[in-house]
Amino acid sequence: MAQEGSATGIVKIAPPSHQRVVSLDQFRGYTVAGMFFVNFLGGFAVIPAVFQHHGTYCSLADTIMPQFFFAVGFAYRLTFLRGLEKNGIGKTYRHALNRNLGLILLGVILYHLDGGADHFAQLKELGVSGFLRTAFRTEIYQALVHIGLTGLWILPVIALAPWVRMTFMTASAGIHIALSYWFYFDWGGRGGMIDGGPLGFLSWTIPMITGSFAYDLMFSRGPRKALAPIIAWAVVLMGISYGISCLNAVSHVLHGDVVGEGIRRWLVAPPFVPPTQPTDMWNMNQLAGSVSYMTFGAGFSLFLYAIFVILCDIVSFRLGVFRTFGSNALAAYLIHDPVLLAVSPWVPHDSPLWYAALGFGIFFGLTWFFVRYLERRGIYLRL
């Protein structure tokens, strides 16, 4: 694929408009299936801790959401560059703006605002400022809203050169760390923050822009030549994330609260292992949307995506269920929640493994049936 530069800094590496990226569809389908697994089975007593959310360390369950942002970043750059070639700058930017605003609005409707009022007098007592502080604190900041906010945040740089996006990503991470140290981590903890809260877009920038880098590698080098740098960057990012998380141990040493001896006192538990030190802003923490967590999520997503490049783009492996979910991910996301609500009340969280697996199979099968129905009729939900 040809690469072109311009005085505006826009770097164009766009595939033909009819070409789909099989590895991306399969990776995204795997991520959707992983979300289903975690959302249904994550609270069951018989499920190992590594498949559950904890809010104190990064489990395998916590890697799912960054994978969505990675896939969104990959597709965002792909469709944006195609739009620039086909429709020009103005129309392409307007489409991206409307899409991200649409995702935010859809998310607000799905997730609802915090709080409420039983009487009009309560609304009057709250006032405008009280309403804004109460209603927009926690609940709406989930997947679709975060994708929309992060998409808006990186919109000015999504078409620009890699060094510009890298600088923007690093600056966003630095701002998140500074604000977390100043007040945001404590403020969010007191309010029950989820998925990074209202400023989460700063750190969700990391996996989304990382996805745009993966796109560049794939369409400038091709799958075989892109594989080595994708894996190398995956290792680098996961190493950086662990280094950042070790600042948790450093802070405990500096304050005289030492855990372990020798070199171990300067280190923290690796990903997927419960921590030995109290949690702070440096831990890999999905609830806080910490920079270490997002960086690890980005690196882990790159590593997994490399596997799908090998399987799908080099070996030509395909899995129908991943194709169905991956090519219609928004529909799968919207459908799975009501199906889950219909099935889960009859599958108690203390169920034995066989019954939990049966309930999951029914939930998964019904969701697949509805999404497959849409696929067979050529109905795809896009924003």
N, C-alpha and C positions, 0 to 999 in steps of 0.2 A: 504494500500500500504506500502511496506517495505521501510524503510529509512536506508541508508548506508552512513557511513563516511569513509574517507580515509586520508592518510598522506598528500595528496595534498590539502585538505580542500574542495574537491568536495562533495556536499551533493546530493545524488541521490534519488529523489522521482518521479519516472516515471511511468505513467499508461501504460497499454498495447497499442501497436502501432495502433490497430484498433479502440480504444475507442475515441470518440469525446466528448468534454465538451459542453453539450447542453446549459448550462447557458451562456457560453462564446460566442457561436455562436449567440444566441438570443440577448445578450448584444451588441455584435459587430454590428448585424443587426439593432438594435435600434439606435446605434450611427451613422451608415451610413444614416439611414432615417432622423435622426436629422440634419446631415450635409446637406442633400438635402433641408430640410425645411429652414435652415438658409441661405444657399447659394442662394436660389431662392427668398425667401420672406423677407430676412433680410433688404433690402433697401426700402421696401414699406412704404409709409407714414401711411397706416392704421394698420400696424403691431405694437403692443406694444413695447416699448423701450427695455424691458427685453429680447426680441427675436432678438435684433440687436447688432452688434459690435460697441463699442464706443471708446475704447482705453484709457479710464480713470477709469473704474471700471469693475468688473467681472459680466457680464450678463449671463443669461442662454445660450445664443449663444456661449459665450466664454468657456463654460464647455465641448463643444463637442470635441475639439481637444485633451485635456488631456485624454478623454475617449478612443480615438484611441491609445494613447501611453500606457495607462493602459492595454488595450487588447493586444497590441503588446508585452508588457513586460510579461504578463501571457503566451502567446503563445511562446514567445522567450525561456523562461525557459523550458516549456514543450517539445518543439521540440529539444532543445539543449540536454536535459537529455536523451531523446529517442535516439538522434544521438550518444551520448557517449556510450550507451549500445549496439547499433547496429553496429556502424562504427568505434568506437575508437576516441581518442582525436584528432589526426592529421586531419582526414577527416572532423570531425565535426567542428573544428575551421576554416578550409578552406572554408567549405560551408557557415558558418556564415559570414566570411569575404567577400566572393563573393556576397552573398545576399545583404549585406548592401552597398557594393560598387555599385551593380546593381541598388539599390533604389536611390542612389545619382545621378548616371548617368541618370536614367530615369527622375528624378526630374529636373535636369539641362536642359534636352531636353524639358520637359513640360513647365517649368516656364521661361526659357530663361535668358540670362545674361542682366545686366543693360547696358544702353547706346548703343553706336554704332558709326560708322564712315562713313561719306559720301564720303570721299576721303582718299587715301592712305597716304597723307601728314599728316592727323589728327592722323593716327596710329603711324607714325614716331614721331610726336610731343609728343604723350602720352608716348611712350616707354613701356617697359615691366612692370615697377612698376606702371605707370599710368594706364595701362590696368587692372592690378590686382586690383588696388584701385577702379576703376570705375565699372568694369564688375561684380565683386563678392561682391558688397556692400549690396544689399537689395533683389532683386527680386527672386533669386533662393532659398532663405531660407524660404521655405514653407514645407508643411506636409511631402512629401516623402523624401526630402533632410534632414529634421530634424530627421525623423525616422532612416534613414541610418546613419547619423553622431552620433546620440545618441546610436544606436545599436553598432557601432564601439567603442564608448567611454566606454560602460559598458561590452563589450565582455570579458575583462580579469576577471570579477567578476561574470558573469551571472550564472555560475555553482557552485559558492562557497557558504559557509554557510551564513545564514541570517545576522549575526553580521558583516560579511565582507561587504556584500552589503549595510547594513545600514550605516556603516562607510564611504563607498565610496559615497553613496548618500548625506550624511551630508557634507562631504568634498567638493563635487561638488557644493552644494548649497552655502557653505561658500566662495568658490572661486568666484562664480558668484556675490555674494553680495560685496565682496572686489573689484572686477573689476568694478562693477557698481558704487560703491562709488568713485573709483579713476577716471574713465573716461567714462566707457562704456555706462551708461544711457544717459549722455549728448551727446556723440558721436552718439549713435543710434537715439536719438530724432532729431538731426540735419539732419540725412540721411534718415529719414522716415522708420526706422526699422520696420519690421513686424515679428510677431511670435518669437521674441527673437534674430533675426539676426544671424550673424556668430558664436557667442558664446552661442547661445540658447541651444545647446546640454547639457551644464552644468546644466541648470535648468530643461530641459525636462527629465533629468535623474530621477527626482523625481517621476512623474507618471509612468514611465516605470519600474523602480525598484519596486515601490509599486505594480504593476501588478504581478511581480515575487513573491512577498510575498503572494499575494492572491492565486497564484498557489500552493505554499507550504502548505498553510492552507487547501486548498481544497483536496489535495492528500495525506496529512499526517493524517488528521482528518476526512475527509468525509464532505459532504455538511451540515448536521445537526450540527455537532460539530464545524464546521468552522464558522458558521453563527455569533455566539456571538463575537468572536475576530475580525471578519471582520467589524462588526458594531462598535465595540469599537474603533478600529483603525481609522475608518472613522471619528468618533466624535473627536478623539484626533488630527488628522491631520487638520481637519477644524478649530478646536480651536486654534492650533498653527498658522495656516495661518492668522487668524484674529488678533492674538497677534502681529505677524510680521507687518501686515498692520497698526496697531495702532502706530507703530513707526513714521508714517507720522504725526499723531497728536502730538506726543511727540516732534518731531523736530520743529513743528510750535510753541509749547509752549515755548521751549527753546530759540527760536529766537524772542519771544515776539509777535508773530502773532497768537493770541488766537482766536479760534472759539468755541463759546459755554461757558457754565458756569459749575462750579463744576466738577464732574467726567466726564461729557460729553466732556470737552475740551481735555481729554486724549484719547478719543475714536474716531473712524472713522465710517462712515456708513457701515453696514454689506453688504455682497455680494448681488448682484441684486438690490442694491439701489444706485442712483447717489451720488458721494462724495460731501461733503461740503467744503473740503480743496483742494487747488491746488495739482495736481498729482506730485508724485516724485517716486523714486526707490522702495519705500516701498508699494505702492498701488498694488492691484491685477490687473495687467495690461498685457493683452495678447500681445500687440504690443512689449513691452519691455521684455516679457518672465520673469517677476519678480518672485522671489522665493515665495512670498506670494501667487501669482496667481497659480503657479504650485502646491504648497502644498494644496491649497484649491481644485484645480482640481483633485488631487490624492485622497483626502478624499471624495469628492463628487462622484468620480468614484467608490470608494469602497462601498459607501452607495447605489448607484444605482445597483451595481453588487450584493449586498446582496439581493435586491428585486428580481433580476433575479434568484438567487440561490433558493429563496423560491418558485417562480413561476415555474421554469423549472426543478430543480433537486429534489425538495421536492414534489410539487404539480403536476408536469409533464405537465405544460402548454407549448404549442408550437404555434407560429405564423408563417405561411408560408412565408410571406414577409420578416420577420426578418431572417428566415433560409436562404432564397435565397441571401439576401444581406450579411449576416454574414459569410456564407461559401465561398463567392467569393468577398470579400471586395475590393481587388485591381481592379478587373474587374469593379465593380460598380463605384469605384472612377474614373477610366479612362473613362468610358462610360458617366458618368453624365455631364461632362463639355461640350462636343460637343452638347449633347441634350439640355442643358441649353442655349447654344449660339444660337441654332436653334429656341427655343421657346421664350426666354425672350425679343427679340426686339419687339415683338408684344404684350407685356404686360407692358405698361408704369408704372413707379413707383408711379404715382399719381392715379392709378386705384382704383375703389371702391373694397371693400372686396370681393364681389362675383366674380368679374372678376379676381382679383389676385388669389383667390382660384381655379378658373377654370384653369388658366394658370399653377398653381402649379400642379394641378391634371393631366394635360396633360403631363407636364415634368416628374412627378413622374411615371406615368403609362408607358410612353415610355421607361424610364430607366429600370424600373422593367421588361418590356417585353424583352429587350435585355439580361439582366442578367439572367432572367429565361430561356431564349432560351439556353444560355450556360450551365446552370445547368442541364436542361433536357437531354443534350447531353454529360454530364459528363466532360465539359470543365471548368477547373479552372485555373486562373492565379496565379502562384506562383513564387516567387523569392527566 
